[in-house]
């Protein structure tokens, strides 16, 4: 019989990943968890549509049943709005689940991935877990993905190219001509994954129609979107992939969990789609507050990056970790961009008008110190 500690039989790529550090909550910021403004997670500042709440209440009595594994009602509603066949849609526990699956499906030791940095941390973590070789391509000075550099980084072993538009944590989106070049020059042996988690905000700001551009892409592709941001459903975790063809969708279906989107999340997302006026109001207000924040940081000499998302990033006169702490001391939770050359940049989620007032007041105190 064995005695003493043993080494878990985990893959080397697991043990070499950074330690799990979840984003802080109010309780982490202050002992009693009260009085903090949550502007660090890119959530929506307002409750979802009343129709969402009503739909959840009506469906609550059926949670003893497993949900529809194909999300058929939701798929039909989304398909009708974006003009693709429902069989090309795959839903997940947030778009993060689907992007993790795509990385795992395409990568293994010896395979190669092209990723933007800084960007959503799961890209890099998923590629490292797969044991793949990685080309981490710095974003441009304005915070947008450097598509030309990413295409130049492609090798014969490249199996996935990940592009984020708008990019998190910097906020910039890609213009139509750059997306056209990306679709035209993508090698056929690699999957193109475009993360559009902030799709609704980008379109509201006049951004290009990515799906229309990808119709001419010869490579397999998947575009990821989510209900977490513009629809106010972050706590329910509903995301989806729009796939270039049914073969890509079927491949994801083969590896995902059978009941990966719970029943309340499905009815909530369907109800959110059914109230476009509510969503439009959130987008309109978000654009106003984003402009106020951007103008305020610019007046303070903090050089905000161009953003069309539900957050802005801006350069502070102190290291980002110090700035995050200074805002927390004033009851405001924000994030740090962190990676060079954005070491001094912070990311602030768009909140209510009162949140914007508080951020700008705190900024004035911090910059004047």
C-alpha positions in Angstrom: 0.0 0.0 0.0 1.4 3.4 -1.0 1.9 6.0 1.7 2.8 9.7 1.6 2.1 12.2 -1.2 1.9 11.2 -4.8 2.3 13.1 -8.0 -1.0 13.5 -9.9 -1.0 11.9 -13.3 -1.5 15.2 -15.1 -0.1 16.2 -18.5 2.9 18.4 -18.3 1.0 21.2 -20.0 -1.4 21.3 -17.1 1.3 21.7 -14.4 3.1 24.4 -16.3 0.1 26.6 -16.8 -0.2 29.7 -14.5 -2.0 29.1 -11.3 -5.8 29.6 -11.3 -6.5 33.2 -10.2 -10.2 34.1 -10.7 -11.0 37.8 -11.1 -11.6 39.6 -7.8 -15.1 40.2 -6.4 -16.3 42.9 -4.0 -15.5 40.6 -1.1 -11.9 40.4 -2.3 -11.7 44.2 -2.5 -13.1 45.1 0.9 -13.9 42.8 3.9 -17.6 43.4 4.0 -18.1 43.3 0.2 -20.0 46.6 0.1 -19.6 49.9 -1.6 -17.6 48.7 -4.6 -18.4 49.6 -8.2 -17.8 46.5 -10.5 -16.1 48.0 -13.5 -13.5 45.3 -14.1 -15.3 42.4 -15.8 -17.0 44.0 -18.9 -20.4 43.1 -17.6 -23.5 45.1 -18.5 -24.4 47.7 -15.8 -28.2 47.2 -16.1 -30.5 44.3 -15.5 -31.7 42.3 -18.5 -35.0 42.9 -20.2 -38.1 42.3 -18.0 -39.1 39.7 -20.5 -36.0 37.7 -19.6 -36.9 37.7 -15.9 -40.5 36.7 -16.8 -39.2 33.8 -19.0 -36.9 32.5 -16.3 -39.7 32.6 -13.7 -42.0 30.8 -16.1 -39.4 28.1 -16.8 -38.2 27.6 -13.2 -40.6 24.8 -12.5 -39.2 22.7 -15.3 -35.5 22.6 -14.1 -35.9 18.9 -13.1 -35.8 18.2 -16.9 -32.6 18.2 -19.0 -32.4 21.1 -21.5 -32.7 20.8 -25.2 -29.2 19.7 -26.2 -29.5 21.4 -29.6 -30.9 24.7 -28.4 -33.3 24.4 -31.3 -35.7 27.3 -30.5 -32.8 29.6 -29.7 -30.9 28.4 -32.8 -33.9 29.1 -35.0 -34.3 32.6 -33.6 -30.6 33.5 -34.1 -30.5 31.9 -37.5 -33.4 34.0 -38.6 -31.7 37.2 -37.5 -28.3 36.7 -39.0 -29.3 34.8 -42.1 -27.5 31.5 -41.7 -28.8 27.9 -41.4 -29.4 26.8 -37.9 -27.3 23.7 -38.5 -24.3 26.1 -38.7 -24.8 27.3 -35.1 -23.4 25.7 -31.9 -24.3 27.0 -28.5 -22.1 26.8 -25.4 -21.6 27.7 -21.8 -20.5 31.2 -22.8 -18.4 31.6 -25.9 -15.4 30.8 -23.8 -16.4 27.1 -23.8 -16.5 27.0 -27.6 -13.2 28.8 -28.1 -11.6 26.4 -25.6 -13.0 23.5 -27.6 -11.8 24.9 -30.9 -8.3 25.3 -29.6 -8.3 21.7 -28.2 -9.7 20.4 -31.4 -7.1 22.0 -33.7 -4.0 21.9 -31.6 -1.6 19.2 -30.2 2.2 19.0 -29.7 3.8 19.9 -33.0 0.9 22.0 -34.2 1.1 25.8 -34.4 -1.2 28.6 -33.3 -1.2 32.3 -34.2 -2.7 34.5 -31.4 -2.9 38.2 -30.6 -1.4 39.6 -27.4 -2.6 41.2 -25.2 -6.0 39.7 -25.7 -8.4 37.3 -23.9 -6.2 35.1 -21.7 -8.0 31.9 -22.6 -6.4 31.9 -26.1 -2.9 31.6 -24.7 -3.9 29.2 -21.9 -5.8 26.9 -24.3 -2.9 26.7 -26.8 -0.4 26.0 -24.0 -2.6 23.3 -22.6 -2.7 21.6 -26.0 1.1 21.7 -26.1 1.2 23.6 -29.3 3.8 26.0 -30.6 2.6 29.5 -30.4 3.2 32.7 -32.3 2.0 35.4 -29.9 1.7 38.5 -32.2 1.6 41.9 -30.4 -1.4 44.1 -31.2 -0.9 47.4 -32.9 -0.3 50.6 -31.0 -4.0 51.5 -31.3 -4.9 48.1 -29.7 -6.2 46.4 -32.9 -5.0 43.0 -33.9 -2.1 43.2 -36.4 -3.5 41.1 -39.1 -0.6 41.5 -41.5 1.9 40.4 -38.8 -0.4 37.5 -37.9 -0.6 36.3 -41.5 3.1 36.6 -41.8 3.5 34.4 -38.7 1.6 31.5 -40.3 3.6 28.3 -41.0 2.8 25.0 -42.7 2.1 23.7 -39.2 -0.4 26.4 -38.3 -3.8 24.9 -37.4 -5.6 27.9 -36.0 -5.5 31.7 -36.3 -7.3 33.6 -33.6 -8.5 37.1 -34.2 -10.5 39.3 -31.8 -12.5 42.3 -33.0 -13.0 44.4 -31.0 -10.0 43.2 -29.0 -10.2 42.7 -25.2 -8.6 44.4 -23.3 -7.7 47.2 -25.7 -11.1 47.8 -27.4 -10.2 48.5 -31.1 -12.0 46.7 -33.9 -10.7 45.7 -37.4 -11.9 47.7 -40.4 -13.6 46.0 -43.4 -10.6 46.2 -45.7 -8.4 44.4 -43.1 -11.0 41.7 -42.6 -11.2 41.3 -46.4 -7.5 40.8 -46.6 -7.6 38.3 -43.7 -10.4 36.3 -45.4 -8.5 36.3 -48.7 -5.1 35.3 -47.4 -6.0 32.7 -44.7 -4.4 29.4 -45.5 -6.8 26.6 -46.1 -5.1 24.2 -43.7 -5.9 26.3 -40.6 -9.1 27.3 -38.9 -9.9 31.0 -38.6 -11.5 31.8 -35.3 -12.9 35.3 -35.0 -14.0 36.3 -31.5 -16.8 38.9 -31.7 -17.8 38.9 -28.0 -18.5 42.6 -28.4 -20.2 42.3 -31.8 -23.3 44.3 -30.9 -21.3 47.3 -29.6 -19.1 47.2 -32.8 -22.1 47.2 -35.1 -23.7 50.0 -33.1 -20.5 52.0 -33.7 -20.7 51.3 -37.5 -18.4 48.3 -37.6 -18.2 46.0 -40.6 -20.4 42.9 -41.2 -17.9 40.1 -40.5 -20.1 37.3 -41.8 -20.6 39.0 -45.1 -16.9 39.3 -45.6 -16.2 35.7 -44.6 -18.4 34.3 -47.4 -15.3 34.4 -49.6 -12.9 32.8 -47.1 -11.5 29.6 -48.4 -10.4 28.4 -44.9 -12.7 26.8 -42.4 -13.9 29.4 -39.9 -16.0 30.1 -36.8 -17.2 33.4 -35.5 -18.0 33.5 -31.7 -20.6 35.7 -30.1 -22.2 35.9 -26.7 -25.3 37.0 -24.8 -23.1 38.1 -21.8 -22.5 41.7 -22.8 -25.1 43.5 -24.8 -28.0 41.4 -23.5 -27.1 41.4 -19.8 -26.9 37.6 -19.4 -23.3 37.3 -18.1 -24.6 35.2 -15.1 -26.3 32.7 -17.3 -23.4 31.9 -19.6 -24.8 31.7 -23.2 -22.5 32.0 -26.2 -22.5 30.6 -29.7 -20.4 29.9 -32.7 -21.5 30.7 -36.3 -19.6 28.2 -38.4 -18.5 28.6 -42.0 -20.2 25.3 -42.8 -22.1 22.4 -41.2 -18.9 20.3 -41.0 -17.2 22.8 -38.6 -20.4 22.9 -36.5 -20.7 19.1 -36.4 -17.0 18.8 -35.3 -17.8 21.1 -32.3 -20.9 19.1 -31.5 -18.9 15.9 -31.3 -16.7 17.2 -28.5 -18.9 19.5 -26.5 -21.0 18.5 -23.5 -24.4 17.2 -24.4 -26.4 19.5 -22.1 -23.9 22.4 -22.0 -26.5 25.2 -22.1 -29.0 25.0 -19.2 -32.7 25.4 -19.7 -33.1 28.8 -18.0 -30.2 30.2 -20.0 -31.9 29.1 -23.2 -35.3 30.7 -22.5 -33.5 33.8 -21.2 -31.5 34.3 -24.4 -34.6 33.7 -26.5 -36.5 36.4 -24.5 -33.6 38.8 -24.7 -33.7 38.5 -28.5 -37.4 39.2 -28.4 -36.8 42.7 -26.8 -34.6 44.6 -29.3 -35.7 48.0 -27.9 -34.2 47.1 -24.5 -30.9 46.1 -26.1 -30.9 49.2 -28.3 -31.3 51.3 -25.2 -28.4 49.6 -23.5 -26.2 50.1 -26.5 -27.2 53.8 -26.9 -26.5 54.5 -23.2 -23.2 52.5 -23.3 -22.0 54.6 -26.3 -22.7 57.8 -24.4 -20.9 56.7 -21.2 -18.0 55.3 -23.3 -17.5 58.7 -24.9 -17.7 60.5 -21.5 -15.1 58.2 -20.1 -12.8 58.5 -23.1 -13.1 62.3 -23.1 -12.5 62.4 -19.4 -9.3 60.3 -19.5 -8.1 62.4 -22.5 -8.6 65.6 -20.5 -6.6 64.1 -17.7 -3.7 63.4 -20.1 -4.2 59.6 -19.9 -4.4 58.8 -23.6 -7.4 56.5 -24.0 -7.1 53.9 -26.8 -9.9 53.9 -29.5 -12.7 51.6 -28.3 -16.0 50.5 -29.7 -16.6 47.9 -26.9 -18.2 48.2 -23.5 -15.0 49.3 -21.9 -12.1 51.7 -22.6 -8.3 51.3 -22.0 -6.2 54.2 -21.1 -2.6 54.9 -20.1 -2.1 56.1 -16.5 0.9 58.0 -15.2 1.7 55.1 -12.9 2.0 51.3 -13.4 -1.4 49.7 -14.0 -1.3 47.6 -10.8 -0.8 50.8 -8.8 -3.6 52.5 -10.6 -6.0 49.6 -10.0 -5.2 49.8 -6.3 -5.7 53.5 -6.2 -9.2 53.2 -7.8 -10.1 50.3 -5.5 -9.2 52.6 -2.5 -11.9 54.9 -3.8 -14.5 52.1 -4.2 -14.0 51.3 -7.9 -12.9 48.0 -9.3 -11.1 48.2 -12.7 -8.7 46.0 -14.6 -5.1 46.2 -15.7 -4.1 45.6 -19.3 -0.6 44.8 -18.0 1.2 43.4 -21.0 4.0 45.5 -22.7 3.8 48.0 -24.2 0.6 48.6 -22.3 2.2 48.2 -18.8 0.6 51.4 -17.6 -2.8 50.9 -19.2 -6.0 50.2 -17.2 -9.3 48.9 -18.5 -12.6 50.4 -17.3 -15.9 48.8 -18.0 -18.7 51.1 -19.1 -21.2 51.5 -16.3 -24.1 53.8 -15.4 -23.9 57.6 -15.5 -23.2 57.5 -11.8 -20.4 55.1 -12.3 -18.8 57.4 -14.9 -19.1 60.3 -12.5 -17.3 58.3 -9.8 -14.6 57.1 -12.2 -13.8 60.6 -13.4 -13.8 62.0 -9.9 -11.4 59.3 -8.7 -9.2 59.8 -11.8 -8.9 63.5 -11.0 -7.7 62.7 -7.5 -5.2 60.0 -8.7 -3.7 62.0 -11.5 -3.2 65.0 -9.3 -1.3 63.1 -6.6 
